[in-house]
Amino acid sequence: MLNSAQAQAIMSAALAHAGTAGLKPLAIAILDSRGAQKLFVAQDGTSLKRGEIALGKAHGVVALGVGSRALHKMAQERPYFIEAATHAVGGSLVPVPGGVLIRAADGAVLGAIGISGDTSENDEAAALAGIAAAGLVAETGA
């Protein structure tokens, strides 16, 4: 399971990447493999519901066990499935890039990160930077 030190390392590196890349203010949610919230931050200046979107990205990938790029593809190909899955997980599933599974080197799912605030591609890039900096493996669903 993702521990607090790992979650903090991911968060710090994702924020550092965002600052270096000049991204818009981000909301970042990090969950463990059970879907329990480990860390959350909303940078100053994020828009009102960015936190809920970040949580929806993270919840979706941890609930279905695939990165949000795979969820995005499913939403296009099988919209009724994603609609039903969204209902099954309590409405918190956002099927766009920016939700990334966090895996250990052996492939075990440790948790997920969801980021919202800039473009989906930039949100995902910040997540990837954070996971890599923590020495863990990212799965985007690509």
C-alpha positions as CSV (number, residue, x, y, z in Angstrom):
1,M,0.0,0.0,0.0
2,L,1.1,3.6,-0.7
3,N,2.6,5.1,2.4
4,S,2.6,8.7,3.5
5,A,6.2,9.3,2.7
6,Q,5.7,8.1,-0.9
7,A,2.5,10.1,-1.3
8,Q,4.3,13.2,0.0
9,A,7.2,12.6,-2.4
10,I,4.8,12.3,-5.3
11,M,2.9,15.4,-4.3
12,S,6.1,17.5,-3.9
13,A,7.6,16.4,-7.3
14,A,4.2,17.0,-9.1
15,L,4.0,20.5,-7.7
16,A,7.7,21.2,-8.6
17,H,7.0,20.0,-12.2
18,A,4.0,22.2,-12.4
19,G,6.0,25.2,-11.2
20,T,8.9,24.6,-13.6
21,A,6.5,24.0,-16.6
22,G,4.4,27.1,-15.8
23,L,1.2,25.1,-15.4
24,K,-2.0,26.7,-14.2
25,P,-2.9,26.1,-10.5
26,L,-3.6,22.5,-9.8
27,A,-5.7,20.4,-7.5
28,I,-4.0,17.1,-6.7
29,A,-5.5,14.0,-5.0
30,I,-3.6,11.0,-4.0
31,L,-5.4,7.8,-2.9
32,D,-4.1,4.5,-1.6
33,S,-5.1,1.2,-3.2
34,R,-8.3,1.0,-1.2
35,G,-9.3,4.4,-2.5
36,A,-8.7,6.1,0.8
37,Q,-7.4,9.7,0.5
38,K,-3.7,10.0,1.4
39,L,-3.0,13.6,0.4
40,F,-4.9,16.5,-1.3
41,V,-3.8,20.0,-2.2
42,A,-5.5,22.8,-4.2
43,Q,-3.0,25.4,-5.1
44,D,-4.0,29.1,-4.7
45,G,-6.1,30.2,-7.7
46,T,-7.6,26.8,-8.7
47,S,-11.1,27.1,-10.0
48,L,-14.0,26.0,-7.8
49,K,-14.5,22.4,-8.6
50,R,-11.0,21.3,-9.6
51,G,-10.6,19.3,-6.4
52,E,-13.7,17.2,-7.2
53,I,-12.4,16.6,-10.7
54,A,-9.0,15.5,-9.4
55,L,-10.6,13.2,-7.0
56,G,-12.9,11.8,-9.7
57,K,-9.8,11.1,-11.9
58,A,-8.1,9.3,-9.0
59,H,-11.2,7.4,-7.9
60,G,-12.0,6.2,-11.4
61,V,-8.6,4.7,-12.0
62,V,-8.3,3.0,-8.6
63,A,-11.9,1.7,-8.8
64,L,-11.4,0.2,-12.3
65,G,-7.7,-0.6,-12.1
66,V,-6.7,1.2,-15.3
67,G,-5.3,4.6,-16.1
68,S,-7.6,7.3,-17.2
69,R,-6.5,7.2,-20.8
70,A,-8.0,3.7,-20.9
71,L,-11.2,5.1,-19.2
72,H,-11.3,7.9,-21.8
73,K,-11.2,5.3,-24.6
74,M,-13.9,3.2,-22.9
75,A,-16.1,6.3,-22.6
76,Q,-15.8,6.9,-26.3
77,E,-16.4,3.2,-27.2
78,R,-18.7,2.1,-24.5
79,P,-20.4,5.2,-23.0
80,Y,-23.1,3.2,-21.2
81,F,-20.4,1.2,-19.4
82,I,-18.7,4.3,-18.1
83,E,-22.1,5.8,-17.2
84,A,-22.9,2.7,-15.2
85,A,-19.4,2.5,-13.6
86,T,-19.7,6.2,-12.6
87,H,-23.0,5.4,-10.9
88,A,-21.5,2.3,-9.2
89,V,-18.6,4.3,-7.7
90,G,-20.9,7.0,-6.3
91,G,-20.5,9.5,-9.2
92,S,-16.8,10.1,-8.7
93,L,-15.3,9.0,-12.0
94,V,-13.8,11.4,-14.5
95,P,-12.6,9.5,-17.6
96,V,-10.0,11.9,-19.0
97,P,-6.2,12.0,-18.8
98,G,-4.8,13.1,-15.5
99,G,-5.7,10.0,-13.5
100,V,-2.7,7.7,-13.1
101,L,-2.3,4.4,-11.3
102,I,0.7,4.2,-9.0
103,R,2.4,0.8,-9.1
104,A,5.3,-0.8,-7.2
105,A,8.2,-2.2,-9.2
106,D,6.7,-5.6,-9.0
107,G,3.4,-4.3,-10.6
108,A,1.3,-4.2,-7.4
109,V,-1.2,-1.3,-7.4
110,L,-0.2,1.0,-4.6
111,G,-2.8,3.8,-5.3
112,A,-3.7,6.5,-7.7
113,I,-3.2,10.2,-8.4
114,G,-5.6,12.6,-10.0
115,I,-4.7,16.0,-11.1
116,S,-6.8,18.8,-12.6
117,G,-6.2,22.4,-13.4
118,D,-4.4,22.7,-16.7
119,T,-4.9,20.7,-19.9
120,S,-5.4,17.0,-19.3
121,E,-2.1,16.2,-20.9
122,N,-0.3,18.7,-18.6
123,D,-2.2,17.3,-15.6
124,E,-1.0,13.8,-16.6
125,A,2.6,15.0,-17.1
126,A,2.7,16.4,-13.6
127,A,1.4,13.1,-12.2
128,L,4.1,11.2,-14.2
129,A,6.8,13.4,-12.9
130,G,5.7,12.9,-9.3
131,I,5.5,9.1,-9.6
132,A,8.8,8.9,-11.3
133,A,10.5,11.1,-8.6
134,A,9.2,8.7,-5.9
135,G,10.8,5.8,-7.7
136,L,7.5,4.2,-8.5
137,V,5.8,3.0,-11.7
138,A,3.0,5.0,-13.5
139,E,0.2,3.5,-15.6
140,T,-1.7,6.0,-17.7
141,G,-3.8,3.5,-19.6
142,A,-2.3,4.5,-22.9
